[in-house]
Amino acid sequence: MKNVPHDFEVTHEGPRAILPGALRLTRQAHPDWIYFLPILHFCACLMSTLRFFVPGLQYLSVMWDFVVRADFPISLVADALTPKFVPLASIWIVVAGTLWWYITSRAAEILFNRFKPRQKPISN
Protein backbone atom coordinates (compact mmCIF):
# COMPACT_ATOMS: atom_id res chain seq x y z
CA MET A 1 0.00 0.00 0.00
CA LYS A 2 2.91 2.31 -0.65
CA ASN A 3 1.23 3.85 -3.71
CA VAL A 4 -1.96 4.87 -1.87
CA PRO A 5 -1.76 8.47 -0.66
CA HIS A 6 -2.40 8.95 3.03
CA ASP A 7 -3.85 12.44 2.67
CA PHE A 8 -6.89 11.65 0.54
CA GLU A 9 -8.40 15.15 0.67
CA VAL A 10 -5.26 16.92 -0.58
CA THR A 11 -4.84 14.44 -3.42
CA HIS A 12 -8.33 15.08 -4.79
CA GLU A 13 -8.26 18.85 -4.34
CA GLY A 14 -5.11 19.16 -6.45
CA PRO A 15 -6.72 19.10 -9.92
CA ARG A 16 -9.32 21.65 -8.86
CA ALA A 17 -6.64 24.01 -7.55
CA ILE A 18 -5.12 24.29 -11.03
CA LEU A 19 -8.06 26.25 -12.44
CA PRO A 20 -9.02 29.33 -10.45
CA GLY A 21 -12.67 29.19 -9.48
CA ALA A 22 -13.05 25.48 -10.23
CA LEU A 23 -13.38 24.63 -6.54
CA ARG A 24 -16.36 26.99 -6.25
CA LEU A 25 -17.99 25.57 -9.38
CA THR A 26 -17.73 21.96 -8.31
CA ARG A 27 -19.02 22.50 -4.81
CA GLN A 28 -22.04 24.65 -5.69
CA ALA A 29 -24.97 22.98 -7.43
CA HIS A 30 -28.13 24.61 -8.69
CA PRO A 31 -30.88 24.89 -6.13
CA ASP A 32 -33.73 22.44 -6.55
CA TRP A 33 -36.37 25.14 -6.92
CA ILE A 34 -35.25 26.05 -10.45
CA TYR A 35 -36.55 22.71 -11.70
CA PHE A 36 -40.01 23.11 -10.15
CA LEU A 37 -41.66 25.25 -12.84
CA PRO A 38 -40.37 23.25 -15.85
CA ILE A 39 -41.43 19.97 -14.25
CA LEU A 40 -44.82 21.45 -13.32
CA HIS A 41 -45.30 22.62 -16.91
CA PHE A 42 -44.33 19.25 -18.37
CA CYS A 43 -46.61 17.36 -15.96
CA ALA A 44 -49.52 19.70 -16.75
CA CYS A 45 -48.98 19.03 -20.47
CA LEU A 46 -48.92 15.27 -19.86
CA MET A 47 -52.02 15.39 -17.67
CA SER A 48 -53.94 17.38 -20.26
CA THR A 49 -53.19 14.80 -22.96
CA LEU A 50 -54.95 12.14 -20.88
CA ARG A 51 -58.25 13.55 -22.16
CA PHE A 52 -57.53 11.94 -25.53
CA PHE A 53 -57.08 8.47 -24.06
CA VAL A 54 -59.59 8.36 -21.19
CA PRO A 55 -63.11 9.55 -22.15
CA GLY A 56 -64.03 10.42 -18.56
CA LEU A 57 -61.24 12.99 -18.32
CA GLN A 58 -62.55 15.47 -20.89
CA TYR A 59 -62.53 18.20 -18.25
CA LEU A 60 -58.72 18.26 -18.46
CA SER A 61 -59.00 20.39 -21.58
CA VAL A 62 -59.27 23.31 -19.15
CA MET A 63 -55.74 22.47 -18.00
CA TRP A 64 -54.45 22.70 -21.58
CA ASP A 65 -56.06 26.12 -21.98
CA PHE A 66 -54.34 27.26 -18.80
CA VAL A 67 -50.96 25.94 -20.02
CA VAL A 68 -51.33 27.76 -23.33
CA ARG A 69 -52.19 31.01 -21.58
CA ALA A 70 -49.34 30.64 -19.08
CA ASP A 71 -46.86 30.22 -21.95
CA PHE A 72 -47.72 33.59 -23.45
CA PRO A 73 -44.67 34.37 -25.60
CA ILE A 74 -44.32 30.73 -26.63
CA SER A 75 -48.01 30.29 -27.37
CA LEU A 76 -47.92 32.95 -30.09
CA VAL A 77 -46.03 30.54 -32.36
CA ALA A 78 -48.45 27.76 -31.45
CA ASP A 79 -51.42 29.99 -32.28
CA ALA A 80 -49.93 30.63 -35.72
CA LEU A 81 -49.42 26.89 -36.31
CA THR A 82 -52.81 25.75 -34.97
CA PRO A 83 -55.06 26.13 -38.06
CA LYS A 84 -53.09 23.67 -40.20
CA PHE A 85 -50.61 21.91 -37.92
CA VAL A 86 -52.32 21.08 -34.62
CA PRO A 87 -49.94 18.24 -33.58
CA LEU A 88 -46.90 20.41 -34.31
CA ALA A 89 -48.39 23.25 -32.27
CA SER A 90 -48.97 20.89 -29.34
CA ILE A 91 -45.42 19.58 -29.52
CA TRP A 92 -44.17 23.16 -29.68
CA ILE A 93 -46.08 24.05 -26.50
CA VAL A 94 -44.71 21.03 -24.62
CA VAL A 95 -41.07 21.32 -25.68
CA ALA A 96 -40.58 25.07 -26.07
CA GLY A 97 -42.82 25.88 -23.10
CA THR A 98 -40.88 23.59 -20.79
CA LEU A 99 -37.62 25.10 -22.04
CA TRP A 100 -39.09 28.58 -21.56
CA TRP A 101 -39.90 27.88 -17.92
CA TYR A 102 -36.43 26.42 -17.35
CA ILE A 103 -34.74 29.52 -18.81
CA THR A 104 -37.04 31.75 -16.77
CA SER A 105 -36.15 29.85 -13.59
CA ARG A 106 -32.42 30.09 -14.35
CA ALA A 107 -32.76 33.84 -14.94
CA ALA A 108 -34.52 34.16 -11.58
CA GLU A 109 -31.69 32.20 -9.97
CA ILE A 110 -29.10 34.54 -11.50
CA LEU A 111 -31.01 37.62 -10.31
CA PHE A 112 -31.45 36.10 -6.86
CA ASN A 113 -27.73 35.38 -6.58
CA ARG A 114 -26.84 38.86 -7.83
CA PHE A 115 -28.96 40.63 -5.22
CA LYS A 116 -28.24 38.20 -2.39
CA PRO A 117 -26.13 39.95 0.24
CA ARG A 118 -22.54 38.86 0.19
CA GLN A 119 -21.19 37.23 3.31
CA LYS A 120 -18.34 39.33 4.60
CA PRO A 121 -15.94 38.08 7.22
CA ILE A 122 -16.42 39.67 10.64
CA SER A 123 -13.32 41.59 11.62
CA ASN A 124 -12.59 42.50 15.21
N, C-alpha and C positions, 0 to 999 in steps of 0.2 A: 504494500500500500504506500510505497514511496512516491508514486506519481499523483496521488490524490491530494489536492491542496487542503490544508488544515483550516484556512480562513475562507470559508465558502462564500461569505458575503462580499468580500473584497474581490474575489475572482470573478464574480458575476456582475459587479458594478463597473469593472474595467472597460468593457466595450461601450457602455453608455457614457462614460466620462470622456470619450474621444470627441463626440459631437456635443457642442454646447447646447443646452436645452433639451437634449434627448432624455435625460433623467426625468424632467418634468413631464414630457410627453408620454412616457411609458407608464408613469404612475397615475396619471389623471385620465379617467375614462369619462365618457359623456354621461350626464345624469339620466336616469331612467325616464324622467318625465318627458323628454323630447320624443320618445317613441309612442307616447299615449295617443296623441291626435292622429298620426298616420294609421295606427292599428285600429283605432275607433272608426276611422273613415273606411278602411278596408272591410272591417266586420259589418258595418252598416250596408256597404255595397253587397256583400255576400248574403246578408239576411234579406235584403230586398229582392234578390234574385230567387229566393225560395218561393215567391208567389207564382213563378212559372211552373214549378214542379209539384207543389202541394195546393190543390184547389181551395182548401179552407183558409189559406193564408193570403187571400187577395187584398186584405187591408194593409199589407206591407208595401203597397205601392205608395202610400203616404210617406214612408221612410225614403223611398227613392226620390220623391219630390223634394224632401228636405235636404238630401245629399246634394242634389243638383243646385239648389239655392245656396247651400253653404259653400259650394265651390264656385263662387261667382266669376272670378276671371277665367277659370278653366271651363266653366259651363258655356261660355260664349262660343267657343269652338264646337262644343257638342251641339249647341242649338243650331249652328250653321250646317252641321252634318246630319241632323235628325231627319229632314224630309226624305232623303234618299238612302242614307246609310245608317240605319238605326243601330245595328250591332256594333259598327265602328264607333259610333258616338258613345255607346255604353262602355265599350272597352276604354275609350279615351277618358271617360269620367273616372273609371276605376283606377287606371294606371297613372294618368297625369294628376288626378285629384289626390291620390295617396302621396305622390311625389311632392305636390304642392304643399300638403300639410307637413311633410317632413322638412322641406326647405323653410317653411314658416317657423317651425319649432326650432330649427337650428339657428335661424336669425334671432329668435327670442332668446336663445341661450347665449348668443354672442352679445346681445344688448345687456342681458342680465349680468354677464361676467364683466362687461365694460363699466357698468355703473355700480357694481358691488364694491363696497369699501375695501381698500387694500389693508391687509394686516401688517401693521408696523410693529417692529420690536419695541418693547417698553424699555426706555433707558432711564437709569437712576441718576 
